[in-house]
Amino acid sequence: MGYITKNWREGINLSQKFLDKIKPQTALKNRINDAEKKMECQILRLEQVHNKLKQNHDYVFKKIVEAQLSRNESRARTYAIELQEIRKTKNKIAEAKLAMEQIKLRLGTISELGDIVIT
């Protein structure tokens, strides 16, 4: 019993815990700016992955053309399946990049709107 009563008296009360959860630690403007920077970093990563996939797409497409010219249908079909998977992945990456750009734009709009309201 001594442990519970000791912690009960020394601990912070429930209302203080609740207020700590609601009250933000840093300014909203700073958190929005940090989120924009993180989004920009992720957008750049997605751009790099997209460019690598584009290079891989071009390489596999050339291999398909070479296989078709050499009348190797099975190899061309195998490369075509690989090309299809690359295109799917590339499209998903492009969609994710577009979504992140939209989020970044909205964060920027909120930040600018906050600046306008304050002034």
RAGIMO-V228385 format. One record per residue. N is the residue number from 0. RES is the residue in three letters. PSI is psi in radians with two decimals (NA if undefined). Layout:
n:res:psi
N:RES:PSI
N:RES:PSI
//
This chain:
n:res:psi
0:MET:-0.53
1:GLY:-0.64
2:TYR:-0.78
3:ILE:-0.80
4:THR:-0.61
5:LYS:-0.84
6:ASN:-0.54
7:TRP:-0.71
8:ARG:-0.62
9:GLU:-0.42
10:GLY:2.85
11:ILE:2.63
12:ASN:2.97
13:LEU:-0.69
14:SER:-0.62
15:GLN:-0.71
16:LYS:-0.74
17:PHE:-0.78
18:LEU:-0.60
19:ASP:-0.57
20:LYS:-0.64
21:ILE:-0.77
22:LYS:2.14
23:PRO:2.59
24:GLN:-0.67
25:THR:2.95
26:ALA:2.56
27:LEU:-0.67
28:LYS:-0.74
29:ASN:-0.71
30:ARG:-0.64
31:ILE:-0.74
32:ASN:-0.71
33:ASP:-0.73
34:ALA:-0.68
35:GLU:-0.73
36:LYS:-0.74
37:LYS:-0.70
38:MET:-0.70
39:GLU:-0.70
40:CYS:-0.77
41:GLN:-0.64
42:ILE:-0.72
43:LEU:-0.70
44:ARG:-0.79
45:LEU:-0.63
46:GLU:-0.73
47:GLN:-0.77
48:VAL:-0.70
49:HIS:-0.73
50:ASN:-0.69
51:LYS:-0.73
52:LEU:-0.61
53:LYS:-0.74
54:GLN:-0.74
55:ASN:-0.66
56:HIS:-0.83
57:ASP:-0.70
58:TYR:-0.82
59:VAL:-0.63
60:PHE:-0.72
61:LYS:-0.67
62:LYS:-0.64
63:ILE:-0.78
64:VAL:-0.77
65:GLU:-0.72
66:ALA:-0.65
67:GLN:-0.72
68:LEU:-0.55
69:SER:0.15
70:ARG:0.57
71:ASN:1.49
72:GLU:-0.67
73:SER:-0.70
74:ARG:-0.71
75:ALA:-0.69
76:ARG:-0.70
77:THR:-0.78
78:TYR:-0.61
79:ALA:-0.67
80:ILE:-0.75
81:GLU:-0.71
82:LEU:-0.67
83:GLN:-0.75
84:GLU:-0.67
85:ILE:-0.73
86:ARG:-0.71
87:LYS:-0.83
88:THR:-0.74
89:LYS:-0.70
90:ASN:-0.68
91:LYS:-0.70
92:ILE:-0.74
93:ALA:-0.69
94:GLU:-0.74
95:ALA:-0.71
96:LYS:-0.76
97:LEU:-0.74
98:ALA:-0.73
99:MET:-0.64
100:GLU:-0.67
101:GLN:-0.73
102:ILE:-0.75
103:LYS:-0.71
104:LEU:-0.72
105:ARG:-0.70
106:LEU:-0.71
107:GLY:-0.69
108:THR:-0.75
109:ILE:-0.73
110:SER:-0.79
111:GLU:-0.69
112:LEU:-0.69
113:GLY:-0.69
114:ASP:-0.69
115:ILE:-0.72
116:VAL:-0.66
117:ILE:-0.68
118:THR:NA
//
